[in-house]
């Protein structure tokens, strides 16, 4: 079983998206629970990246592939 934590220090992982703009949620007329859907970003944003919550410079051992957190097999932290 893979544990999803920073392989360098054990801290929690985060997904960070560099973003300049605003997030917009559309409220469904039949379901006001807008928190159940991912918001639509409006503006310029960069690629999402998995980072360490304690130190964004750590090598976490993970990467995002098509929106899924996967092991980064090229990372030396798995050796």
GUVOTOR-948318 format. One record per atom (N, C-alpha, C, O): residue in three letters; x, y, z; atom name; residue number from 1. Coordinates in Angstrom, 2 decimals. Each point is the difference from the previous one (the first is absolute). Layout:
<sites>
<site aa="Ala" xx="X" yy="Y" zz="Z" at="CA" i="NUM"/>
...
</sites>
This chain:
<sites>
<site aa="Unk" xx="0.84" yy="-1.18" zz="0.00" at="N" i="1"/>
<site aa="Unk" xx="-0.84" yy="1.18" zz="0.00" at="CA" i="1"/>
<site aa="Unk" xx="0.89" yy="1.25" zz="0.00" at="C" i="1"/>
<site aa="Unk" xx="0.92" yy="0.11" zz="0.80" at="O" i="1"/>
<site aa="Unk" xx="-1.21" yy="0.82" zz="-1.69" at="N" i="2"/>
<site aa="Unk" xx="0.77" yy="1.24" zz="-0.08" at="CA" i="2"/>
<site aa="Unk" xx="-0.56" yy="1.00" zz="0.99" at="C" i="2"/>
<site aa="Unk" xx="-1.22" yy="0.21" zz="0.07" at="O" i="2"/>
<site aa="Unk" xx="2.09" yy="0.41" zz="0.70" at="N" i="3"/>
<site aa="Unk" xx="-0.39" yy="1.08" zz="0.92" at="CA" i="3"/>
<site aa="Unk" xx="0.28" yy="1.31" zz="-0.72" at="C" i="3"/>
<site aa="Unk" xx="1.11" yy="0.24" zz="-0.48" at="O" i="3"/>
<site aa="Unk" xx="-2.11" yy="0.62" zz="0.40" at="N" i="4"/>
<site aa="Unk" xx="0.11" yy="1.25" zz="-0.75" at="CA" i="4"/>
<site aa="Unk" xx="0.43" yy="1.12" zz="0.94" at="C" i="4"/>
<site aa="Unk" xx="-0.82" yy="0.77" zz="0.50" at="O" i="4"/>
<site aa="Unk" xx="2.13" yy="-0.71" zz="-0.27" at="N" i="5"/>
<site aa="Unk" xx="0.61" yy="1.06" zz="0.79" at="CA" i="5"/>
<site aa="Unk" xx="1.36" yy="0.31" zz="-0.61" at="C" i="5"/>
<site aa="Unk" xx="0.52" yy="-0.78" zz="-0.80" at="O" i="5"/>
<site aa="Unk" xx="0.05" yy="1.90" zz="1.17" at="N" i="6"/>
<site aa="Unk" xx="1.29" yy="0.40" zz="-0.54" at="CA" i="6"/>
<site aa="Unk" xx="1.04" yy="-1.07" zz="0.32" at="C" i="6"/>
<site aa="Unk" xx="0.19" yy="-0.35" zz="1.17" at="O" i="6"/>
<site aa="Unk" xx="0.46" yy="-0.15" zz="-2.18" at="N" i="7"/>
<site aa="Unk" xx="1.01" yy="-1.04" zz="0.20" at="CA" i="7"/>
<site aa="Unk" xx="1.29" yy="0.57" zz="0.59" at="C" i="7"/>
<site aa="Unk" xx="0.84" yy="-0.76" zz="0.47" at="O" i="7"/>
<site aa="Unk" xx="-0.68" yy="2.09" zz="-0.48" at="N" i="8"/>
<site aa="Unk" xx="1.19" yy="0.61" zz="0.58" at="CA" i="8"/>
<site aa="Unk" xx="-0.14" yy="0.20" zz="1.50" at="C" i="8"/>
<site aa="Unk" xx="0.96" yy="-0.19" zz="0.74" at="O" i="8"/>
<site aa="Unk" xx="-2.18" yy="0.59" zz="-0.28" at="N" i="9"/>
<site aa="Unk" xx="-0.14" yy="0.33" zz="1.42" at="CA" i="9"/>
<site aa="Unk" xx="-1.24" yy="-0.58" zz="0.67" at="C" i="9"/>
<site aa="Unk" xx="-0.10" yy="0.04" zz="1.23" at="O" i="9"/>
<site aa="Unk" xx="-0.83" yy="-0.58" zz="-1.99" at="N" i="10"/>
<site aa="Unk" xx="-1.20" yy="-0.60" zz="0.58" at="CA" i="10"/>
<site aa="Unk" xx="-1.19" yy="0.94" zz="0.15" at="C" i="10"/>
<site aa="Unk" xx="-1.05" yy="-0.42" zz="0.48" at="O" i="10"/>
<site aa="Unk" xx="1.20" yy="1.68" zz="-0.88" at="N" i="11"/>
<site aa="Unk" xx="-1.09" yy="0.98" zz="0.13" at="CA" i="11"/>
<site aa="Unk" xx="-1.11" yy="-0.30" zz="-1.01" at="C" i="11"/>
<site aa="Unk" xx="0.19" yy="-0.75" zz="-0.96" at="O" i="11"/>
<site aa="Unk" xx="-1.33" yy="1.36" zz="1.19" at="N" i="12"/>
<site aa="Unk" xx="-1.16" yy="-0.15" zz="-0.88" at="CA" i="12"/>
<site aa="Unk" xx="0.30" yy="0.61" zz="-1.36" at="C" i="12"/>
<site aa="Unk" xx="0.73" yy="0.99" zz="-0.11" at="O" i="12"/>
<site aa="Unk" xx="-1.30" yy="-1.58" zz="-0.93" at="N" i="13"/>
<site aa="Unk" xx="0.15" yy="0.52" zz="-1.36" at="CA" i="13"/>
<site aa="Unk" xx="-1.11" yy="0.99" zz="-0.31" at="C" i="13"/>
<site aa="Unk" xx="-1.09" yy="-0.07" zz="0.56" at="O" i="13"/>
<site aa="Unk" xx="1.39" yy="1.00" zz="-1.45" at="N" i="14"/>
<site aa="Unk" xx="-0.97" yy="0.97" zz="-0.49" at="CA" i="14"/>
<site aa="Unk" xx="0.10" yy="0.06" zz="-1.51" at="C" i="14"/>
<site aa="Unk" xx="1.04" yy="-0.30" zz="-0.59" at="O" i="14"/>
<site aa="Unk" xx="-2.14" yy="0.68" zz="-0.04" at="N" i="15"/>
<site aa="Unk" xx="0.01" yy="0.29" zz="-1.43" at="CA" i="15"/>
<site aa="Unk" xx="-0.08" yy="1.51" zz="-0.12" at="C" i="15"/>
<site aa="Unk" xx="-0.93" yy="0.63" zz="0.51" at="O" i="15"/>
<site aa="Unk" xx="1.91" yy="-0.05" zz="-1.17" at="N" i="16"/>
<site aa="Unk" xx="0.05" yy="1.45" zz="-0.14" at="CA" i="16"/>
<site aa="Unk" xx="-0.13" yy="0.36" zz="-1.48" at="C" i="16"/>
<site aa="Unk" xx="0.64" yy="-0.60" zz="-0.86" at="O" i="16"/>
<site aa="Unk" xx="-1.48" yy="1.61" zz="0.61" at="N" i="17"/>
<site aa="Unk" xx="-0.19" yy="0.51" zz="-1.36" at="CA" i="17"/>
<site aa="Unk" xx="0.32" yy="1.48" zz="0.02" at="C" i="17"/>
<site aa="Unk" xx="-0.69" yy="0.77" zz="0.66" at="O" i="17"/>
<site aa="Unk" xx="1.72" yy="-0.35" zz="-1.38" at="N" i="18"/>
<site aa="Unk" xx="0.27" yy="1.43" zz="-0.10" at="CA" i="18"/>
<site aa="Unk" xx="-1.16" yy="0.66" zz="-0.75" at="C" i="18"/>
<site aa="Unk" xx="-0.37" yy="-0.46" zz="-1.08" at="O" i="18"/>
<site aa="Unk" xx="-0.19" yy="1.53" zz="1.65" at="N" i="19"/>
<site aa="Unk" xx="-1.24" yy="0.52" zz="-0.53" at="CA" i="19"/>
<site aa="Unk" xx="-0.10" yy="1.50" zz="0.20" at="C" i="19"/>
<site aa="Unk" xx="0.31" yy="0.52" zz="1.07" at="O" i="19"/>
<site aa="Unk" xx="-0.76" yy="0.14" zz="-2.12" at="N" i="20"/>
<site aa="Unk" xx="-0.29" yy="1.42" zz="0.10" at="CA" i="20"/>
<site aa="Unk" xx="-1.34" yy="0.21" zz="-0.70" at="C" i="20"/>
<site aa="Unk" xx="-0.09" yy="-0.06" zz="-1.23" at="O" i="20"/>
<site aa="Unk" xx="-0.93" yy="0.29" zz="2.01" at="N" i="21"/>
<site aa="Unk" xx="-1.34" yy="0.13" zz="-0.54" at="CA" i="21"/>
<site aa="Unk" xx="-1.02" yy="-0.22" zz="1.09" at="C" i="21"/>
<site aa="Unk" xx="0.17" yy="0.47" zz="1.12" at="O" i="21"/>
<site aa="Unk" xx="-1.23" yy="-1.18" zz="-1.45" at="N" i="22"/>
<site aa="Unk" xx="-1.03" yy="-0.29" zz="0.99" at="CA" i="22"/>
<site aa="Unk" xx="-0.54" yy="-1.40" zz="-0.22" at="C" i="22"/>
<site aa="Unk" xx="0.09" yy="-0.54" zz="-1.10" at="O" i="22"/>
<site aa="Unk" xx="-0.67" yy="-0.04" zz="2.16" at="N" i="23"/>
<site aa="Unk" xx="-0.66" yy="-1.30" zz="-0.09" at="CA" i="23"/>
<site aa="Unk" xx="-1.49" yy="0.24" zz="0.00" at="C" i="23"/>
<site aa="Unk" xx="-0.51" yy="0.83" zz="0.75" at="O" i="23"/>
<site aa="Unk" xx="-0.21" yy="-1.56" zz="-1.60" at="N" i="24"/>
<site aa="Unk" xx="-1.44" yy="0.19" zz="-0.13" at="CA" i="24"/>
<site aa="Unk" xx="-0.70" yy="-1.33" zz="0.18" at="C" i="24"/>
<site aa="Unk" xx="0.30" yy="-0.98" zz="-0.69" at="O" i="24"/>
<site aa="Unk" xx="-1.26" yy="0.94" zz="1.63" at="N" i="25"/>
<site aa="Unk" xx="-0.87" yy="-1.15" zz="0.18" at="CA" i="25"/>
<site aa="Unk" xx="-1.37" yy="0.35" zz="-0.55" at="C" i="25"/>
<site aa="Unk" xx="-0.53" yy="1.08" zz="0.27" at="O" i="25"/>
<site aa="Unk" xx="-0.04" yy="-1.98" zz="-1.03" at="N" i="26"/>
<site aa="Unk" xx="-1.38" yy="0.16" zz="-0.44" at="CA" i="26"/>
<site aa="Unk" xx="-0.89" yy="-0.77" zz="0.96" at="C" i="26"/>
<site aa="Unk" xx="0.26" yy="-1.17" zz="0.30" at="O" i="26"/>
<site aa="Unk" xx="-1.31" yy="1.81" zz="0.17" at="N" i="27"/>
<site aa="Unk" xx="-0.91" yy="-0.65" zz="0.94" at="CA" i="27"/>
<site aa="Unk" xx="-1.12" yy="-0.65" zz="-0.80" at="C" i="27"/>
<site aa="Unk" xx="-0.74" yy="0.66" zz="-0.73" at="O" i="27"/>
<site aa="Unk" xx="0.65" yy="-1.97" zz="0.88" at="N" i="28"/>
<site aa="Unk" xx="-1.04" yy="-0.78" zz="-0.69" at="CA" i="28"/>
<site aa="Unk" xx="-1.36" yy="0.39" zz="0.59" at="C" i="28"/>
<site aa="Unk" xx="-0.14" yy="0.13" zz="1.21" at="O" i="28"/>
<site aa="Unk" xx="-0.85" yy="0.05" zz="-2.07" at="N" i="29"/>
<site aa="Unk" xx="-1.32" yy="0.42" zz="0.46" at="CA" i="29"/>
<site aa="Unk" xx="-0.65" yy="-1.05" zz="0.90" at="C" i="29"/>
<site aa="Unk" xx="-0.88" yy="0.34" zz="0.80" at="O" i="29"/>
<site aa="Unk" xx="1.30" yy="-1.61" zz="-0.92" at="N" i="30"/>
<site aa="Unk" xx="-0.58" yy="-1.06" zz="0.82" at="CA" i="30"/>
<site aa="Unk" xx="0.90" yy="-0.43" zz="1.15" at="C" i="30"/>
<site aa="Unk" xx="-0.44" yy="-0.76" zz="0.87" at="O" i="30"/>
<site aa="Unk" xx="1.69" yy="1.24" zz="-0.84" at="N" i="31"/>
<site aa="Unk" xx="0.93" yy="-0.42" zz="1.04" at="CA" i="31"/>
<site aa="Unk" xx="0.94" yy="1.16" zz="0.34" at="C" i="31"/>
<site aa="Unk" xx="0.93" yy="0.27" zz="-0.76" at="O" i="31"/>
<site aa="Unk" xx="-1.16" yy="0.41" zz="1.89" at="N" i="32"/>
<site aa="Unk" xx="0.82" yy="1.15" zz="0.34" at="CA" i="32"/>
<site aa="Unk" xx="1.38" yy="-0.36" zz="0.58" at="C" i="32"/>
<site aa="Unk" xx="0.75" yy="0.89" zz="0.38" at="O" i="32"/>
<site aa="Unk" xx="-0.41" yy="-2.19" zz="-0.32" at="N" i="33"/>
<site aa="Unk" xx="1.28" yy="-0.42" zz="0.57" at="CA" i="33"/>
<site aa="Unk" xx="1.12" yy="0.24" zz="-1.01" at="C" i="33"/>
<site aa="Unk" xx="0.47" yy="-0.93" zz="-0.65" at="O" i="33"/>
<site aa="Unk" xx="-0.06" yy="2.18" zz="0.52" at="N" i="34"/>
<site aa="Unk" xx="1.01" yy="0.35" zz="-1.00" at="CA" i="34"/>
<site aa="Unk" xx="1.37" yy="-0.54" zz="0.35" at="C" i="34"/>
<site aa="Unk" xx="0.87" yy="-0.04" zz="-0.87" at="O" i="34"/>
<site aa="Unk" xx="-0.64" yy="-0.38" zz="2.09" at="N" i="35"/>
<site aa="Unk" xx="1.31" yy="-0.51" zz="0.40" at="CA" i="35"/>
<site aa="Unk" xx="0.29" yy="-1.40" zz="-0.50" at="C" i="35"/>
<site aa="Unk" xx="1.12" yy="-0.48" zz="0.13" at="O" i="35"/>
<site aa="Unk" xx="-2.11" yy="-0.19" zz="-0.70" at="N" i="36"/>
<site aa="Unk" xx="0.21" yy="-1.37" zz="-0.47" at="CA" i="36"/>
<site aa="Unk" xx="0.62" yy="-0.07" zz="-1.39" at="C" i="36"/>
<site aa="Unk" xx="0.35" yy="-1.08" zz="-0.46" at="O" i="36"/>
<site aa="Unk" xx="-0.22" yy="2.22" zz="-0.22" at="N" i="37"/>
<site aa="Unk" xx="0.58" yy="0.02" zz="-1.34" at="CA" i="37"/>
<site aa="Unk" xx="1.23" yy="0.89" zz="0.00" at="C" i="37"/>
<site aa="Unk" xx="0.10" yy="0.96" zz="0.77" at="O" i="37"/>
<site aa="Unk" xx="0.84" yy="-1.29" zz="-1.66" at="N" i="38"/>
<site aa="Unk" xx="1.20" yy="0.83" zz="-0.12" at="CA" i="38"/>
<site aa="Unk" xx="-0.37" yy="1.30" zz="-0.69" at="C" i="38"/>
<site aa="Unk" xx="-0.70" yy="-0.01" zz="-1.01" at="O" i="38"/>
<site aa="Unk" xx="1.16" yy="1.14" zz="1.54" at="N" i="39"/>
<site aa="Unk" xx="-0.35" yy="1.29" zz="-0.61" at="CA" i="39"/>
<site aa="Unk" xx="0.68" yy="0.20" zz="-1.35" at="C" i="39"/>
<site aa="Unk" xx="1.04" yy="-0.60" zz="-0.28" at="O" i="39"/>
<site aa="Unk" xx="-1.62" yy="1.44" zz="-0.54" at="N" i="40"/>
<site aa="Unk" xx="0.56" yy="0.33" zz="-1.30" at="CA" i="40"/>
<site aa="Unk" xx="0.95" yy="1.18" zz="0.17" at="C" i="40"/>
<site aa="Unk" xx="-0.43" yy="1.08" zz="0.41" at="O" i="40"/>
<site aa="Unk" xx="1.72" yy="-1.26" zz="-0.73" at="N" i="41"/>
<site aa="Unk" xx="0.92" yy="1.14" zz="0.09" at="CA" i="41"/>
<site aa="Unk" xx="-0.18" yy="0.94" zz="-1.19" at="C" i="41"/>
<site aa="Unk" xx="-0.05" yy="-0.45" zz="-1.14" at="O" i="41"/>
<site aa="Unk" xx="-0.03" yy="1.72" zz="1.41" at="N" i="42"/>
<site aa="Unk" xx="-0.07" yy="1.00" zz="-1.06" at="CA" i="42"/>
<site aa="Unk" xx="1.19" yy="0.92" zz="0.16" at="C" i="42"/>
<site aa="Unk" xx="0.11" yy="0.73" zz="0.98" at="O" i="42"/>
<site aa="Unk" xx="0.76" yy="-0.77" zz="-1.93" at="N" i="43"/>
<site aa="Unk" xx="1.23" yy="0.78" zz="0.05" at="CA" i="43"/>
<site aa="Unk" xx="1.18" yy="-0.88" zz="-0.36" at="C" i="43"/>
<site aa="Unk" xx="-0.17" yy="-1.16" zz="-0.39" at="O" i="43"/>
<site aa="Unk" xx="1.36" yy="1.70" zz="0.51" at="N" i="44"/>
<site aa="Unk" xx="1.21" yy="-0.75" zz="-0.32" at="CA" i="44"/>
<site aa="Unk" xx="0.38" yy="-0.90" zz="1.15" at="C" i="44"/>
<site aa="Unk" xx="-0.01" yy="0.42" zz="1.16" at="O" i="44"/>
<site aa="Unk" xx="0.35" yy="-1.68" zz="-1.47" at="N" i="45"/>
<site aa="Unk" xx="0.48" yy="-0.91" zz="1.03" at="CA" i="45"/>
<site aa="Unk" xx="1.02" yy="-0.94" zz="-0.60" at="C" i="45"/>
<site aa="Unk" xx="0.00" yy="-0.26" zz="-1.21" at="O" i="45"/>
<site aa="Unk" xx="0.85" yy="-0.25" zz="2.06" at="N" i="46"/>
<site aa="Unk" xx="1.06" yy="-0.90" zz="-0.44" at="CA" i="46"/>
<site aa="Unk" xx="-0.38" yy="-1.45" zz="0.26" at="C" i="46"/>
<site aa="Unk" xx="-1.12" yy="-0.31" zz="0.39" at="O" i="46"/>
<site aa="Unk" xx="2.07" yy="-0.56" zz="-0.59" at="N" i="47"/>
<site aa="Unk" xx="-0.22" yy="-1.43" zz="0.18" at="CA" i="47"/>
<site aa="Unk" xx="-0.06" yy="-0.34" zz="1.49" at="C" i="47"/>
<site aa="Unk" xx="0.76" yy="0.55" zz="0.80" at="O" i="47"/>
<site aa="Unk" xx="-1.66" yy="-1.45" zz="-0.44" at="N" i="48"/>
<site aa="Unk" xx="-0.11" yy="-0.48" zz="1.38" at="CA" i="48"/>
<site aa="Unk" xx="1.23" yy="-0.84" zz="0.32" at="C" i="48"/>
<site aa="Unk" xx="0.55" yy="-0.67" zz="-0.87" at="O" i="48"/>
<site aa="Unk" xx="-0.13" yy="0.71" zz="2.13" at="N" i="49"/>
<site aa="Unk" xx="1.22" yy="-0.68" zz="0.41" at="CA" i="49"/>
<site aa="Unk" xx="-0.19" yy="-0.53" zz="1.42" at="C" i="49"/>
<site aa="Unk" xx="-0.60" yy="0.67" zz="0.83" at="O" i="49"/>
<site aa="Unk" xx="1.12" yy="-1.86" zz="-0.55" at="N" i="50"/>
<site aa="Unk" xx="-0.01" yy="-0.56" zz="1.35" at="CA" i="50"/>
<site aa="Unk" xx="1.20" yy="0.58" zz="0.75" at="C" i="50"/>
<site aa="Unk" xx="1.13" yy="-0.07" zz="-0.48" at="O" i="50"/>
<site aa="Unk" xx="-1.40" yy="0.64" zz="1.67" at="N" i="51"/>
<site aa="Unk" xx="1.10" yy="0.55" zz="0.80" at="CA" i="51"/>
<site aa="Unk" xx="-0.12" yy="-0.48" zz="1.44" at="C" i="51"/>
<site aa="Unk" xx="-1.05" yy="-0.51" zz="0.41" at="O" i="51"/>
<site aa="Unk" xx="2.10" yy="0.67" zz="0.34" at="N" i="52"/>
<site aa="Unk" xx="0.04" yy="-0.30" zz="1.43" at="CA" i="52"/>
<site aa="Unk" xx="-0.59" yy="1.19" zz="0.75" at="C" i="52"/>
<site aa="Unk" xx="0.35" yy="1.15" zz="-0.28" at="O" i="52"/>
<site aa="Unk" xx="-1.25" yy="-1.41" zz="1.24" at="N" i="53"/>
<site aa="Unk" xx="-0.61" yy="1.09" zz="0.76" at="CA" i="53"/>
<site aa="Unk" xx="1.00" yy="0.66" zz="0.95" at="C" i="53"/>
<site aa="Unk" xx="-0.19" yy="1.15" zz="0.39" at="O" i="53"/>
<site aa="Unk" xx="1.24" yy="-1.85" zz="-0.01" at="N" i="54"/>
<site aa="Unk" xx="1.00" yy="0.56" zz="0.91" at="CA" i="54"/>
<site aa="Unk" xx="1.07" yy="0.81" zz="-0.73" at="C" i="54"/>
<site aa="Unk" xx="0.47" yy="1.02" zz="0.51" at="O" i="54"/>
<site aa="Unk" xx="-0.10" yy="-1.47" zz="-1.71" at="N" i="55"/>
<site aa="Unk" xx="1.05" yy="0.68" zz="-0.76" at="CA" i="55"/>
<site aa="Unk" xx="-0.22" yy="-0.28" zz="-1.49" at="C" i="55"/>
<site aa="Unk" xx="0.25" yy="-1.11" zz="-0.47" at="O" i="55"/>
<site aa="Unk" xx="-0.73" yy="2.11" zz="-0.28" at="N" i="56"/>
<site aa="Unk" xx="-0.29" yy="-0.23" zz="-1.42" at="CA" i="56"/>
<site aa="Unk" xx="1.22" yy="-0.36" zz="-0.84" at="C" i="56"/>
<site aa="Unk" xx="-0.15" yy="-0.37" zz="-1.16" at="O" i="56"/>
<site aa="Unk" xx="1.34" yy="0.48" zz="1.71" at="N" i="57"/>
<site aa="Unk" xx="1.21" yy="-0.36" zz="-0.73" at="CA" i="57"/>
<site aa="Unk" xx="0.38" yy="-1.47" zz="0.16" at="C" i="57"/>
<site aa="Unk" xx="0.90" yy="-0.48" zz="-0.68" at="O" i="57"/>
<site aa="Unk" xx="-1.58" yy="-0.24" zz="1.58" at="N" i="58"/>
<site aa="Unk" xx="0.30" yy="-1.42" zz="0.19" at="CA" i="58"/>
<site aa="Unk" xx="-0.36" yy="-0.80" zz="-1.24" at="C" i="58"/>
<site aa="Unk" xx="-0.92" yy="0.35" zz="-0.75" at="O" i="58"/>
<site aa="Unk" xx="1.64" yy="-1.42" zz="0.55" at="N" i="59"/>
<site aa="Unk" xx="-0.36" yy="-0.99" zz="-1.01" at="CA" i="59"/>
<site aa="Unk" xx="-1.01" yy="-0.92" zz="0.65" at="C" i="59"/>
<site aa="Unk" xx="0.34" yy="-0.76" zz="0.91" at="O" i="59"/>
<site aa="Unk" xx="-1.59" yy="0.82" zz="-1.37" at="N" i="60"/>
<site aa="Unk" xx="-1.08" yy="-0.75" zz="0.67" at="CA" i="60"/>
<site aa="Unk" xx="-0.05" yy="-1.46" zz="-0.39" at="C" i="60"/>
<site aa="Unk" xx="-0.47" yy="-0.83" zz="0.78" at="O" i="60"/>
<site aa="Unk" xx="0.95" yy="0.49" zz="-1.99" at="N" i="61"/>
<site aa="Unk" xx="-0.10" yy="-1.37" zz="-0.48" at="CA" i="61"/>
<site aa="Unk" xx="-1.29" yy="-0.26" zz="-0.76" at="C" i="61"/>
<site aa="Unk" xx="-0.26" yy="-1.13" zz="-0.43" at="O" i="61"/>
<site aa="Unk" xx="-0.55" yy="2.17" zz="0.25" at="N" i="62"/>
<site aa="Unk" xx="-1.27" yy="-0.14" zz="-0.70" at="CA" i="62"/>
<site aa="Unk" xx="-0.12" yy="1.07" zz="-1.08" at="C" i="62"/>
<site aa="Unk" xx="0.67" yy="1.03" zz="0.04" at="O" i="62"/>
<site aa="Unk" xx="-1.55" yy="-1.29" zz="-1.00" at="N" i="63"/>
<site aa="Unk" xx="-0.28" yy="0.96" zz="-1.05" at="CA" i="63"/>
<site aa="Unk" xx="-1.47" yy="-0.14" zz="-0.39" at="C" i="63"/>
<site aa="Unk" xx="-0.64" yy="-1.00" zz="0.31" at="O" i="63"/>
<site aa="Unk" xx="0.12" yy="2.00" zz="-1.00" at="N" i="64"/>
<site aa="Unk" xx="-1.37" yy="-0.07" zz="-0.50" at="CA" i="64"/>
<site aa="Unk" xx="0.03" yy="-0.48" zz="-1.45" at="C" i="64"/>
<site aa="Unk" xx="0.74" yy="0.52" zz="-0.83" at="O" i="64"/>
<site aa="Unk" xx="-1.56" yy="-1.52" zz="0.56" at="N" i="65"/>
<site aa="Unk" xx="-0.15" yy="-0.50" zz="-1.37" at="CA" i="65"/>
<site aa="Unk" xx="-1.49" yy="-0.06" zz="-0.28" at="C" i="65"/>
<site aa="Unk" xx="-0.72" yy="-0.81" zz="0.58" at="O" i="65"/>
<site aa="Unk" xx="0.26" yy="1.67" zz="-1.48" at="N" i="66"/>
<site aa="Unk" xx="-1.42" yy="0.07" zz="-0.37" at="CA" i="66"/>
<site aa="Unk" xx="-0.90" yy="0.12" zz="1.22" at="C" i="66"/>
<site aa="Unk" xx="-1.04" yy="-0.65" zz="0.07" at="O" i="66"/>
<site aa="Unk" xx="1.43" yy="1.49" zz="0.89" at="N" i="67"/>
<site aa="Unk" xx="-0.81" yy="0.26" zz="1.18" at="CA" i="67"/>
<site aa="Unk" xx="0.10" yy="-1.05" zz="1.09" at="C" i="67"/>
<site aa="Unk" xx="-0.74" yy="0.06" zz="0.99" at="O" i="67"/>
<site aa="Unk" xx="1.63" yy="-1.01" zz="-1.14" at="N" i="68"/>
<site aa="Unk" xx="0.17" yy="-1.06" zz="0.99" at="CA" i="68"/>
<site aa="Unk" xx="1.39" yy="0.09" zz="0.61" at="C" i="68"/>
<site aa="Unk" xx="0.98" yy="0.24" zz="-0.72" at="O" i="68"/>
<site aa="Unk" xx="-0.87" yy="-0.43" zz="2.02" at="N" i="69"/>
<site aa="Unk" xx="1.30" yy="0.02" zz="0.68" at="CA" i="69"/>
<site aa="Unk" xx="0.63" yy="-1.38" zz="-0.17" at="C" i="69"/>
<site aa="Unk" xx="-0.54" yy="-1.01" zz="0.44" at="O" i="69"/>
<site aa="Unk" xx="1.70" yy="1.00" zz="-1.09" at="N" i="70"/>
<site aa="Unk" xx="0.71" yy="-1.25" zz="-0.29" at="CA" i="70"/>
<site aa="Unk" xx="1.44" yy="0.08" zz="0.51" at="C" i="70"/>
<site aa="Unk" xx="0.55" yy="1.08" zz="0.18" at="O" i="70"/>
<site aa="Unk" xx="0.04" yy="-2.25" zz="0.06" at="N" i="71"/>
<site aa="Unk" xx="1.42" yy="-0.04" zz="0.38" at="CA" i="71"/>
<site aa="Unk" xx="0.84" yy="0.57" zz="-1.14" at="C" i="71"/>
<site aa="Unk" xx="-0.26" yy="-0.28" zz="-1.17" at="O" i="71"/>
<site aa="Unk" xx="1.25" yy="1.08" zz="1.52" at="N" i="72"/>
<site aa="Unk" xx="0.96" yy="0.51" zz="-0.98" at="CA" i="72"/>
<site aa="Unk" xx="1.16" yy="-0.97" zz="-0.01" at="C" i="72"/>
<site aa="Unk" xx="0.92" yy="0.10" zz="0.82" at="O" i="72"/>
<site aa="Unk" xx="-0.96" yy="-1.04" zz="-1.74" at="N" i="73"/>
<site aa="Unk" xx="1.01" yy="-1.07" zz="-0.03" at="CA" i="73"/>
<site aa="Unk" xx="1.38" yy="0.51" zz="-0.33" at="C" i="73"/>
<site aa="Unk" xx="0.98" yy="-0.69" zz="0.27" at="O" i="73"/>
<site aa="Unk" xx="-0.87" yy="1.88" zz="-0.86" at="N" i="74"/>
<site aa="Unk" xx="1.30" yy="0.59" zz="-0.31" at="CA" i="74"/>
<site aa="Unk" xx="0.64" yy="0.63" zz="1.25" at="C" i="74"/>
<site aa="Unk" xx="1.19" yy="0.32" zz="-0.01" at="O" i="74"/>
<site aa="Unk" xx="-1.97" yy="-0.15" zz="1.06" at="N" i="75"/>
<site aa="Unk" xx="0.49" yy="0.64" zz="1.22" at="CA" i="75"/>
<site aa="Unk" xx="0.88" yy="-0.97" zz="0.79" at="C" i="75"/>
<site aa="Unk" xx="-0.34" yy="-1.17" zz="0.15" at="O" i="75"/>
<site aa="Unk" xx="1.45" yy="1.67" zz="0.36" at="N" i="76"/>
<site aa="Unk" xx="0.94" yy="-0.83" zz="0.75" at="CA" i="76"/>
<site aa="Unk" xx="-0.48" yy="-0.32" zz="1.40" at="C" i="76"/>
<site aa="Unk" xx="0.62" yy="-0.83" zz="0.67" at="O" i="76"/>
<site aa="Unk" xx="-1.69" yy="1.46" zz="-0.20" at="N" i="77"/>
<site aa="Unk" xx="-0.49" yy="-0.28" zz="1.35" at="CA" i="77"/>
<site aa="Unk" xx="-0.61" yy="-1.39" zz="0.12" at="C" i="77"/>
<site aa="Unk" xx="-0.25" yy="-0.45" zz="1.12" at="O" i="77"/>
<site aa="Unk" xx="0.01" yy="-0.23" zz="-2.23" at="N" i="78"/>
<site aa="Unk" xx="-0.54" yy="-1.35" zz="0.03" at="CA" i="78"/>
<site aa="Unk" xx="1.10" yy="-1.06" zz="0.00" at="C" i="78"/>
<site aa="Unk" xx="-0.29" yy="-1.19" zz="0.10" at="O" i="78"/>
<site aa="Unk" xx="1.55" yy="1.61" zz="-0.21" at="N" i="79"/>
<site aa="Unk" xx="1.12" yy="-0.97" zz="-0.02" at="CA" i="79"/>
<site aa="Unk" xx="0.23" yy="-0.60" zz="1.36" at="C" i="79"/>
<site aa="Unk" xx="0.90" yy="-0.83" zz="0.17" at="O" i="79"/>
</sites>
